[in-house]
Amino acid sequence: MKSEKCETMDTDDYLLVSGIQHFKFCKRQWALIHIEQQWSENYFTAIGRKQHEKVDAGLREKRGNVITTRAMPVISHNLKVQGVCDVVEFVKNESGININGLDGLYSVSPVEYKRGKPKKGKEDHLQLVAQAICLEEMLCTSIDYGYMFYKTTLAREKVTITPELRQEVVSIFKNMHELFLKQYTPKPRKKPHCVNCSMYDICLPQIFDSHRSQDPKKFIEESLQ
């Protein structure tokens, strides 16, 4: 089956694929970045950005039966999302598909690069699955797995694209679109991971947390003094 070129469509209300990890980590963080267009960088985000600059440095290379494409734009009109894959691997496979400009048949797998190490909650996998869904729609194929590469461990983890993960991605993007349409930023809720968030000084969860237990009338009166 040959890949098909998507028709030109208005994508002004499309969300970024990368936002799904922000949303899973903290809905308020996602809203501050993607709705209010605010951003603040710390040590961890700077390291991650530098790592992705290295990943995106090249565009395409061929090694044996594997063609590696870097910084590949992807889109899904069904999910109304778009983004960029760190790496997409095209591996020669008799059960694969035709890819425009390439000879033979190929299977397709996205590869997502991360600064740290594998997380217990597997939230990193959601972005990878979203990329796979985009590629499936763009190339008219099915993708059974992708890979996570973690800089800290230098380990490559194979991730199976399960129906459960697909459904979670669809559900999360639906929630994201609802908040984006309302232009609603959730209120802060201070949690242990807040201290390492680059948006901490913009979000100010400690202020809201300290006032939440106060009597509302008293808080308003004190604020007006």
C-alpha positions as CSV (number, residue, x, y, z in Angstrom):
1,M,0.0,0.0,0.0
2,K,1.4,3.4,-1.0
3,S,1.6,6.3,1.4
4,E,-0.9,9.1,0.7
5,K,-0.4,12.8,0.9
6,C,-2.8,14.6,3.2
7,E,-5.0,17.3,1.9
8,T,-4.3,20.9,2.9
9,M,-6.4,21.7,5.9
10,D,-6.7,24.5,8.4
11,T,-4.6,23.5,11.4
12,D,-4.9,26.6,13.6
13,D,-6.7,24.7,16.3
14,Y,-4.4,21.6,16.2
15,L,-2.6,20.9,19.4
16,L,1.1,19.9,19.7
17,V,1.8,16.2,20.1
18,S,4.5,17.0,22.7
19,G,1.9,18.6,24.9
20,I,0.4,15.3,25.9
21,Q,3.4,14.7,28.3
22,H,3.0,18.1,29.8
23,F,-0.7,17.5,30.3
24,K,-0.1,14.1,31.9
25,F,2.5,15.6,34.2
26,C,0.4,18.6,35.2
27,K,-2.7,20.1,33.4
28,R,-1.8,23.5,34.8
29,Q,1.7,23.3,33.4
30,W,0.3,22.3,30.0
31,A,-2.2,25.2,30.0
32,L,0.5,27.8,31.0
33,I,2.6,26.7,28.1
34,H,0.1,25.9,25.4
35,I,-2.8,28.2,26.2
36,E,-1.1,31.2,27.9
37,Q,2.1,30.8,25.9
38,Q,4.3,31.2,28.9
39,W,7.6,29.4,29.3
40,S,10.5,29.3,31.7
41,E,13.6,27.1,31.4
42,N,15.6,25.5,34.1
43,Y,18.6,23.1,34.2
44,F,16.6,20.0,33.2
45,T,14.7,21.6,30.3
46,A,18.0,23.1,29.0
47,I,19.6,19.7,29.0
48,G,16.6,18.2,27.3
49,R,16.6,20.9,24.6
50,K,20.3,20.5,23.9
51,Q,19.8,16.7,23.6
52,H,17.0,17.2,21.0
53,E,19.2,19.7,19.1
54,K,21.7,16.9,18.6
55,V,19.0,14.4,17.6
56,D,17.6,16.9,15.1
57,A,21.0,17.8,13.6
58,G,20.7,15.3,10.8
59,L,17.8,14.5,8.5
60,R,18.2,11.1,6.9
61,E,20.8,8.3,6.9
62,K,20.9,4.7,5.7
63,R,22.5,1.8,7.5
64,G,21.9,-1.6,6.0
65,N,18.2,-2.2,5.7
66,V,17.3,0.7,8.1
67,I,16.7,4.2,7.0
68,T,16.6,6.8,9.8
69,T,14.8,10.0,9.4
70,R,15.2,12.8,12.0
71,A,13.0,15.7,12.9
72,M,10.1,14.3,10.8
73,P,6.9,16.4,10.9
74,V,3.8,14.4,11.7
75,I,0.1,15.2,11.8
76,S,-3.3,13.6,12.6
77,H,-6.5,15.2,11.3
78,N,-8.5,12.7,13.3
79,L,-6.9,13.8,16.6
80,K,-6.3,17.3,15.4
81,V,-2.7,17.3,16.6
82,Q,0.7,17.9,14.9
83,G,4.3,17.7,15.9
84,V,7.8,16.4,15.1
85,C,9.2,12.9,15.7
86,D,12.7,12.8,17.0
87,V,13.4,9.8,14.8
88,V,11.4,7.6,12.5
89,E,13.0,4.3,11.4
90,F,12.0,2.7,8.2
91,V,13.1,-1.0,8.1
92,K,12.9,-3.1,5.0
93,N,10.2,-5.6,5.5
94,E,8.4,-7.8,3.0
95,S,5.2,-7.2,5.0
96,G,5.7,-3.5,5.0
97,I,4.4,-0.6,2.8
98,N,5.7,1.5,-0.1
99,I,7.3,4.8,1.0
100,N,7.5,7.5,-1.6
101,G,11.1,8.0,-2.8
102,L,12.3,4.6,-1.4
103,D,12.7,1.3,-3.1
104,G,11.1,-1.8,-1.5
105,L,8.7,-2.3,1.4
106,Y,9.2,-0.9,4.8
107,S,7.8,-1.2,8.4
108,V,7.7,2.1,10.4
109,S,8.6,2.8,14.0
110,P,8.9,6.1,15.8
111,V,11.8,6.6,18.3
112,E,11.4,9.2,21.1
113,Y,14.5,10.5,22.9
114,K,14.3,11.5,26.6
115,R,16.9,13.2,28.9
116,G,16.3,11.1,32.0
117,K,15.5,7.5,32.7
118,P,12.4,5.4,32.4
119,K,9.5,6.5,34.6
120,K,7.4,4.2,36.7
121,G,4.1,5.7,35.4
122,K,5.1,5.2,31.7
123,E,3.8,8.6,30.8
124,D,6.7,8.9,28.3
125,H,5.0,6.3,26.3
126,L,1.9,8.4,25.5
127,Q,3.9,10.8,23.3
128,L,5.4,7.9,21.4
129,V,1.9,6.3,20.9
130,A,0.6,9.7,19.7
131,Q,3.4,9.9,17.2
132,A,2.6,6.3,16.0
133,I,-1.1,7.2,15.5
134,C,0.0,10.2,13.4
135,L,2.3,8.1,11.3
136,E,-0.4,5.5,10.8
137,E,-2.8,8.1,9.5
138,M,-0.2,9.8,7.2
139,L,1.2,6.6,5.7
140,C,-1.9,4.4,5.7
141,T,-0.2,1.7,7.7
142,S,-0.4,0.1,11.2
143,I,2.4,0.4,13.8
144,D,2.7,-2.3,16.5
145,Y,5.7,-0.8,18.4
146,G,8.1,2.1,18.8
147,Y,11.2,2.8,20.9
148,M,12.1,5.1,23.8
149,F,15.8,6.1,24.1
150,Y,16.9,7.4,27.5
151,K,20.1,9.5,27.7
152,T,20.8,8.8,31.3
153,T,20.8,5.0,30.9
154,L,21.7,5.0,27.1
155,A,19.1,2.3,26.9
156,R,16.6,1.7,24.1
157,E,13.2,0.4,25.3
158,K,10.8,-1.3,23.0
159,V,7.2,-0.1,23.6
160,T,4.2,-2.1,22.3
161,I,1.4,0.2,21.0
162,T,-1.5,-1.5,22.8
163,P,-5.2,-0.7,22.4
164,E,-5.2,0.5,26.0
165,L,-2.5,3.1,25.3
166,R,-4.2,4.2,22.1
167,Q,-7.5,4.8,23.9
168,E,-5.7,6.7,26.7
169,V,-4.1,9.0,24.1
170,V,-7.4,9.6,22.4
171,S,-9.1,10.4,25.7
172,I,-6.3,12.7,26.9
173,F,-6.3,14.7,23.6
174,K,-10.1,15.0,23.8
175,N,-9.7,16.5,27.3
176,M,-6.9,18.8,26.1
177,H,-9.1,20.1,23.2
178,E,-11.9,20.8,25.6
179,L,-9.7,23.0,27.9
180,F,-8.0,24.6,24.9
181,L,-11.4,25.6,23.4
182,K,-12.4,27.1,26.8
183,Q,-9.0,28.7,27.1
184,Y,-9.1,27.5,30.7
185,T,-6.0,27.2,32.9
186,P,-6.6,24.9,35.9
187,K,-5.8,26.2,39.4
188,P,-2.5,25.1,41.0
189,R,-2.3,22.2,43.3
190,K,1.1,21.9,45.1
191,K,2.7,18.5,44.7
192,P,6.1,17.1,45.4
193,H,7.2,17.3,41.8
194,C,6.4,21.0,41.6
195,V,9.9,22.0,43.0
196,N,11.6,20.6,39.9
197,C,9.2,22.2,37.4
198,S,10.6,24.9,35.2
199,M,7.2,26.8,35.5
200,Y,7.4,26.9,39.3
201,D,8.0,30.7,39.5
202,I,5.2,31.4,37.0
203,C,2.7,28.9,38.4
204,L,3.3,29.9,42.1
205,P,1.6,26.8,43.6
206,Q,2.9,27.6,47.1
207,I,0.9,30.8,47.3
208,F,-2.4,29.2,46.3
209,D,-1.7,26.2,48.6
210,S,-1.1,28.5,51.6
211,H,-4.4,30.4,50.9
212,R,-6.6,27.4,50.1
213,S,-7.1,26.4,53.8
214,Q,-8.0,30.0,54.9
215,D,-11.5,31.2,55.3
216,P,-12.5,32.8,51.9
217,K,-14.0,35.9,53.5
218,K,-11.0,36.5,55.7
219,F,-8.6,36.1,52.7
220,I,-10.6,38.6,50.6
221,E,-10.6,41.1,53.5
222,E,-6.8,40.7,54.0
223,S,-6.2,41.1,50.2
224,L,-8.1,44.4,50.1
225,Q,-6.2,46.0,53.0
